[in-house]
Amino acid sequence: MKSNQGKAKGRRGTLQEIARGQQTLLTNRQFCERLGMSYEWGRKKVQRRQIAFVQIGRSVRIPETELDRFIEANLIPATAGR
């Protein structure tokens, strides 16, 4: 049985980094530009909660670490040559 304790601890660390200004927050546009995707694509990912974000009033900000996590989660490894 897996424990969620490590996951929560990591998330709490990220929130503390954001609060201290040690974590860069990206706008949706910046997040999408770095991935080469459209603004609407990113907006849908936020609406569907497929990426983690911080909501400040009506503004949405995405932690820079979420960019790395998203790439890692969607990476399809190369197969060995024939």
PENOR-V141814 format. One record per residue. N is the residue number from 1. RES is the residue in three letters. SS is DSSP state (hx for helix, st for strand, lp for the rest). PSI is psi in whole degrees, 0 to 359 (999 if undefined). Layout:
N & RES & SS & PSI
N & RES & SS & PSI
This chain:
1 & MET & lp & 126
2 & LYS & lp & 147
3 & SER & lp & 140
4 & ASN & lp & 1
5 & GLN & hx & 316
6 & GLY & hx & 321
7 & LYS & hx & 314
8 & ALA & hx & 320
9 & LYS & hx & 318
10 & GLY & hx & 318
11 & ARG & hx & 318
12 & ARG & hx & 321
13 & GLY & hx & 318
14 & THR & hx & 317
15 & LEU & hx & 321
16 & GLN & hx & 321
17 & GLU & hx & 319
18 & ILE & hx & 314
19 & ALA & hx & 325
20 & ARG & lp & 357
21 & GLY & lp & 15
22 & GLN & lp & 350
23 & GLN & lp & 129
24 & THR & lp & 133
25 & LEU & st & 130
26 & LEU & st & 148
27 & THR & lp & 165
28 & ASN & hx & 319
29 & ARG & hx & 315
30 & GLN & hx & 316
31 & PHE & hx & 313
32 & CYS & hx & 320
33 & GLU & hx & 319
34 & ARG & hx & 333
35 & LEU & hx & 352
36 & GLY & lp & 31
37 & MET & lp & 168
38 & SER & lp & 159
39 & TYR & hx & 318
40 & GLU & hx & 322
41 & TRP & hx & 312
42 & GLY & hx & 321
43 & ARG & hx & 319
44 & LYS & hx & 321
45 & LYS & hx & 321
46 & VAL & hx & 312
47 & GLN & hx & 321
48 & ARG & lp & 0
49 & ARG & lp & 40
50 & GLN & lp & 347
51 & ILE & lp & 147
52 & ALA & lp & 145
53 & PHE & lp & 165
54 & VAL & st & 130
55 & GLN & st & 124
56 & ILE & st & 99
57 & GLY & lp & 236
58 & ARG & lp & 352
59 & SER & st & 144
60 & VAL & st & 133
61 & ARG & st & 142
62 & ILE & st & 124
63 & PRO & st & 140
64 & GLU & hx & 328
65 & THR & hx & 337
66 & GLU & hx & 329
67 & LEU & hx & 312
68 & ASP & hx & 317
69 & ARG & hx & 318
70 & PHE & hx & 315
71 & ILE & hx & 313
72 & GLU & hx & 317
73 & ALA & hx & 334
74 & ASN & hx & 7
75 & LEU & lp & 129
76 & ILE & lp & 115
77 & PRO & lp & 152
78 & ALA & lp & 151
79 & THR & lp & 156
80 & ALA & lp & 147
81 & GLY & lp & 163
82 & ARG & lp & 999
